[in-house]
Amino acid sequence: VIGKGFNAGDLGPNTIVGSAAFNLFMIIAICVMAVPNGEIRRQKHLDVFCVTAT
C-alpha cells in the first residue's frame, strides 16, 4: 500500500483501532458475564487475550 503511493484517510486508522478496542472489550465483557455470581475462575492461558490485543 505504501509502495504504490496510497495514503490513509483521516478516518481509516482510527476506525481500525477503535474497532479492535471495542472487540477486545466485548470479549472481556462476555467472559465476565459467563461466570456465575459468587464463583471465582482464573484464566490460566492468556494467549487468546494477547493475540486479540495485538
C-alpha positions as CSV (number, residue, x, y, z in Angstrom):
1,V,0.0,0.0,0.0
2,I,2.8,2.4,0.9
3,G,4.9,1.5,-2.1
4,K,2.0,2.3,-4.5
5,G,1.6,5.8,-3.1
6,F,-1.7,5.2,-1.3
7,N,-2.3,7.4,1.8
8,A,-4.6,6.6,4.7
9,G,-7.5,8.9,5.1
10,D,-8.3,10.7,8.4
11,L,-10.8,8.1,9.4
12,G,-9.2,4.8,8.3
13,P,-6.6,4.0,11.0
14,N,-8.8,5.4,13.8
15,T,-11.6,3.2,12.7
16,I,-9.5,0.1,12.8
17,V,-8.0,0.9,16.2
18,G,-11.4,1.7,17.6
19,S,-13.0,-1.5,16.2
20,A,-10.2,-3.6,17.7
21,A,-10.6,-2.0,21.1
22,F,-14.3,-2.5,21.0
23,N,-13.9,-6.2,20.1
24,L,-11.4,-6.7,22.9
25,F,-13.8,-5.1,25.5
26,M,-16.7,-7.2,24.2
27,I,-14.7,-10.4,24.6
28,I,-13.7,-9.4,28.1
29,A,-17.3,-8.5,29.0
30,I,-18.7,-11.8,27.7
31,C,-16.1,-13.7,29.7
32,V,-17.0,-11.8,32.8
33,M,-20.8,-12.3,32.3
34,A,-20.4,-16.0,31.7
35,V,-19.1,-16.7,35.3
36,P,-22.0,-17.2,37.7
37,N,-22.3,-14.9,40.7
38,G,-20.3,-16.0,43.7
39,E,-18.0,-18.2,41.6
40,I,-14.3,-17.3,41.0
41,R,-12.4,-18.5,38.0
42,R,-8.9,-17.8,37.0
43,Q,-7.5,-17.5,33.5
44,K,-4.6,-19.9,33.0
45,H,-3.8,-19.2,29.4
46,L,-3.6,-15.5,28.4
47,D,-2.6,-16.3,24.8
48,V,-6.0,-15.5,23.4
49,F,-6.1,-12.1,25.0
50,C,-2.6,-11.3,23.9
51,V,-3.4,-12.3,20.3
52,T,-6.6,-10.3,20.3
53,A,-4.9,-7.3,21.7
54,T,-2.2,-7.2,19.1
